[in-house]
């Protein structure tokens, strides 16, 4: 459909947004079937060709935890020619060693704002998990790597319910104090609403955390991911996590559904006149291709609409 979405800018929004693409890691780790390494490599190459400049490639966790990503050592060397930043998730110093040995220069650690999720996901308390991350972040920074800190359950927890904003701020600051360059606020079970998003961002700002160091990671469980993203953009956030085709959820939180689909995000941003550098048609083709590899249709509404396969 030529000329759609029509570009109608709105006041108070950033001129450009960096999409932190998580489909190849957060998306595929939640698939029941294991995707062949060659398919993963082609997926990352296709995402980069579509204009995505940050593509989370894989995770260097123990294969018993996430068997879908057990091929990290085989995959990462196949991505040497990819023209994009390729962050990788590491859980501990052993994971860091594996990543650095392959030349990774962007590292991510994954913490929790709540005790129950920390226990279930990391088998540690929040404080113990921060202690575990401390040498990982320090060594990564010392080696010149960029470090992202993921914080899960920022807006609600399936076991603990509502999570107090001050509690999230405390753990977020602790992650940044370890030396993380940026922080990704995760709505792991998709329960956030726009006012809650603004309240958390404001509280972080009041405690000295600049919006320029914050990214947002929304799930669409209750259909709020785009509205929450818009609230974050209005607050000045310019980094948004999204997953091509809407792949992924959270293996340790059964009520979590898919990530915000990158195509749905790009459609909204294109309509607002916000630059992303992403070719929506090429990205949609990539997600249709990946859906074929997985043997099921993409959950992204934009992918379905543009590929005429409702």
N, C-alpha and C positions, 0 to 999 in steps of 0.2 A: 504494500500500500504506500504509494508515493507520498512523501511529505509528512508521514506520521511516525512517531507522535509529533504534533505541531510544537514548536519551541516557544514556550511562554515563560520567560524568567520570572522569578519572584524575589522580592527584596530580602536582604539579610541572610543570603546563602553564599557559600564559598564558590569561587569561580571554577575550581577544580577539585576532584575527589580522587584519592588513590584507593583503588580496590585491592584489598588483600585477599587474593583468591585461595580458598581452602579446599576446593573440591578434590584435588588429588591426594590430600592427606585426610582431613576431617571427613570428607565425603566417602572416600573408598574404604576407610577403616571401619565403617559401619555396615558395609555390604556383607551379606551372609557368604556369598561366594568370593573366592580369592581371584582377583583380576591378574592376568598374566603380566609379568614385568614389562614386556614389549608394548602391551596396550597402555600401561601406565605411562611409559616414556612417550608414546605417541600423544597421549592425552595432554601431557605437559607441553610438548612442542606445539600442539594445536592451540592451546590456551595462549601461549606466548605469541603465536602468529596472529591471534585475534586482537592483540594489543594489550593484554594484561602484563603489567610490569613487576608484580610481586605474586609469585605462585608458590605456595607452601608445598614442598615436594614429597616429603615422607616423614617418618618418625623413627628415631633410633631407640625404640623401647625393646624390652625383651620379647622375643617372638611369642612366648606363652601368653603375654598380655594382649597383644594385638597381632594375631597371626596374619591378618590381611596385609600387614606392612612388614612382614618378616624379610622381604627382599631388599631392604634399604641399601645394603652394600652393593647389590647387583644393579639397582635402579640408578642411584646417584651418578655413577660414572657415565651413564648414557645421556646425561643432561648437560654435559660440558659445553655444548654449542648453543644452549638456550639463552636468548637475549632477554633475560629477566632475572630479578633477584629471586633466589631459591631458598627461603628459610626452611629449616628442619626442626622438628620437635625433639628435645632430649629430656629424659626424666631424671638423670643423675650423671655422675662423673663418668661412669662407664659409657653411657650413651654419648656424652660429649666427646670422649676419646674416639669413639667410632666415627662420629661426624667430622671431627677435625682431621682425622687420618685421611678422609676423602676430600678434604679441601673446602668443607662448608665454611661460609663466612657470615651466615645469619642463623642465629640459634633462637629457639623459643623454649621456655619452661612453662609448666601448666599447673597453676595453683588453684586453691579453692577458698572462697569467702566463708564457707561453713564447715563445721567440724564433721558432720555426718558424711558429707561428700568427700572430704579429705580422707576420712577413714576408709570409705568404700573404694575410692579411686586410687589413692596413694598409700593406703594402709598406714597412715600417720595422722597425728594431729596437725592442725594448721601451723602451729609453732615448729613442730618437727619437720614439716615439709619445707618451711622457709629455711631451716637449718640445712636441709639437704640441698636446697638450691644455691645457698650462699657460695660454696666453692665452685659450683658449676658456672654461675654468673661471673664470679671474679676471674676465673681462668679464661672464660670466653672473652671478656672485656680486655684482659691483659693481652690476649692474642690478637686483638684488633677486630673481633667479631661484633656485629650488631646483635643486641639481645632484646627479644620481646618477651614480656611477661603476660601470659594468659591468666585471667582470673574468672573462675566459674562461679555460678550460682549468685551472681551479683544482684538479682532482682527477685529471686524466690528459689526455694529448695523443696524437692518433693517429700522430704522427710521432716524438715524443720519449718516449712511454710514460709511466711514473710521473713525477709532478711533485713534487719535494721540498717539504714543507710550508714550510720557511724561505724558499724561493724565492717562494712564493705570498704569504707574509706581507710580504716585502720590497716587492713590487710593489703589494700592497694598501695598505700604509702610504704608499707614494709617491703613489698616486692620492688618498688622503684628504688628504695633506699639500698637494696642489694647491688644496684648498678644497672638495672634494666633501662634500656633506651626508650622503650615505649610500653604501654599497657593496653591490653585488649580486654574490655569489659564484656563478659559473657552472660547473656540471658539464656542459660543452658536449657531451661524447660519452657521458654517462650511466654512467660507470664508478665513481662514488663508492659507498661503503658506510657504514653508520652510525658505525662506529668512526672512520673517516677524517674524517667530518663533524665529530664531536666533537673530534678532535685538531686540526683546522684552526681551529675556533672558539676552542678553548682557547689555541692559540698566538697568535692575534690578540689575545685578551684580555690575555695575558701581555705583549704589546708595547704595551698601552695603548689598543687599539681596543675600545670598548664594544660590547656585543651590541646595544644600542639603535640602532646605526648600521649594522647588518648585515642584509641580506636574502639569501635563498637562491633559487637558480634551478636546478632539477634537471630533467634529461631522463630518460626512462624506458627507455632502450635495453636495459638489463638487468633491468627490472622493479623497480628500487630507489627510484624517485622518492618514493613515499609513506613508505617506511621511513626514507629519509634526511631527509625533511621532519619526521617525528616526532622523530628524533634532534635536529634543530635546534631544534624547539619545546621539547624537554626541556632544552636548553641556555639557553633564554630568548629565542630569536629570535621576533619577532612580525610580520615582513614576509616573505611568501612569494610568489614569482612563479609564475604559472600562466597557461595559455592555454585559453580557452574551446574546448571540443570536442577539446582535445589537438592543436590546429593547430601546425605549425612544427617546425623542426629547426635546421640551420645550413648555409647554402649553401656555406661554405668548409671544412666538415668532413663528408665524405661518410658517415662511419660514425655520424653523429648522427641519432637518430630524434626523434620528437615530444617537445614539452614536456610537463610534468605537466599533465594536463587539469584545468581549474578545477572541473569537476563532481566528479571523483574526489576532489579536495582537499576540497571543501565537504562531500561525503558523510562523509568521515572526521572533519572538524571538527565537523559537526553531531552526529555520534555521540558525540564527546567533550565536547559541551556548550560548545564554544568559539564565541564570537560572531564572525560575519563580516559580518552585515547583508545577505547574499546570499540571494535567493529561488531555491532550487535548481530548482523547477519552471519558473520563468520563464527561468532560465539555460539549462536543458535545451532548452526550446522554441526559444530563440535559436540554440543550436548545431545543432539539427536543421534550422532554417531556413538557416543558413549552409552546412551540408553540402549542402543542396539547391542552393544557389547555385553550389557548387563541383562538383556532379555526382558526389559520392561520399559514403559513409557516414562519420560521425564515428568516429575511433579510440577515443574515450573509452568505457570500459566502463560507466560510470554513465549516460552518454547512451544507450547501446544498451539497457541494462537498463530505464531509465525510459521509453524511447520504444517498447519492445517490438518492436524491429526488429533482432533478432540476425542 
